[in-house]
Amino acid sequence: MDTLLLCLLLIPAYLAAAALLFRRLTGGSSPPGITKRTVLLIALAAVALHAVVLYQQLFTPDGINFGFFNTLSLLTWVIALLLVLTAFERPVENLGIAVFPLAAIASVLEAIFPSTHILSPQRNILDVHILISITAYSILSLAAVQAILVAIQDKHLHEKHPGGFIRALPPLQSMESLLFQMIGVGFVMQSLSLISGFVYLDDMFAQHLVHKTFFSILAWLVFAILLWGRWKFGWRGKIAIRWTLGGFVSLLLAYLGSKLVLELMLGQP
């Protein structure tokens, strides 16, 4: 099926899921029969269509195409997939208000602006490293969105305005606990990503990798300090939010910053 046609199908599904979640969160009335499970099934359909688009764009006869917009689309797809699967059991569905529109936008950019960075199909070990890295980034991205939601909730509660959409959220303590669970899992995956990189890549500090390596290690240190502070001093609230967002920005620079500069600005693969 044509990629643009698939995008025309998945975009309304992603946006509909996000809009329904927003209405539920803000206390608006949803159409009859629209439950959390129904919204998640709509989002899952969008994720499935997105997967088909990714398959068509990523896999070529010459190898896997990890061009900038393909990578961006892949990252948002993994984030959306993890969110939907987790939301069936945990109260994280409201993160879809931000995640699903971003995934829709990324799929459109992938279809409209082709980018090329082919990896040889023989590099199986590197593929494992990339898969671990993408999973780590996706989990920690969800943690960053969760941190923003915790920050909004904390602000409203401190200003004694617990009404509106705040009522639809789990208790702040539960939200923070879920945040640190995400960070813990993401930190483990980030650790595995760095270990696999140092073991299997020839030189993690080569000129074309030094930017990614530096910011990846910086992000790892930020999350390590945050988890230590949580365990040792019980860090929470604004401190936890700032460290989480700081680590996420470092990861963003590591995973997409160098690709943006090399591929789109300098025209290098």
Phi, psi and omega in degrees: 000143182301139183298316181296323178295318177298320178297322179293340176271319185282329182299310178300326180293313177300312184292324178295318179298316180295318181295318179294321177295321180296318180295319178296320183291322183272004176087008178287159181276129178270157176303151181305136177085357180271102179255176176304316181298319179298316179299318180294325177292324175297315179297322180295324176297318177297319179297320179296316177296321178299323179297322179294317177300315180299317181300317180293326184272326186280316189265117180238165177300335182272348183142193181273130182266101178260048173296168188303307184288330173296317179295317178300316179295318179298316180298313181293327177295314179298318178299313180296318180297312179299320180297311182298313182296321179290323186293340177294336182245333185239155182278065181243007187299333182294341176296339179295340178301325177265321188289315186295315176298323178296320178295321178297315180297317181297322180294324178292315179299322179297320182285325186274323184243086180298138176226149187233127171206087188278130171255135181299138180295347180279352186269064186295320181296320178296324178299321178296317178299317180295318180298316179297317182297316180296319178297316179300313181298319183295315180295317181287335173293317175299322177298322179295317178295319177299321179297321178295319179295320177297320180298317179296315180297316180297319180297315180296320181291321179292330178273006178058044174236068185277010182277196177062220185290343179300327180296334182278349181272153172298166178305150183304320180299320178292321178297318179290322177299316178296322178302312182287334173294317176299314181297319180298313179294316179297323179295320177298315180294322177295323177297316178296324178298313180294318181298313180296325178295314180292330182281315191260338179272145184297315182209103181292344181251022173296160188304321183278353181244347188298323179298311180296317181297315182300310183288331176294316178294320178299315179297318179300317179296318180300312181290327177296315179296319180299313180294322177295317179296323177295316182288318187276317187242000180069034181306139177201186175060224186297323179299311181297319181296315181296317179293322179297313181292326176296317177295322180295319179299320178298317178295320179300317178294324181290313189275324184244336183300310182292322179295322178299313182292310185292313188275315187269327182267318183260349178071024180257144180285000000 
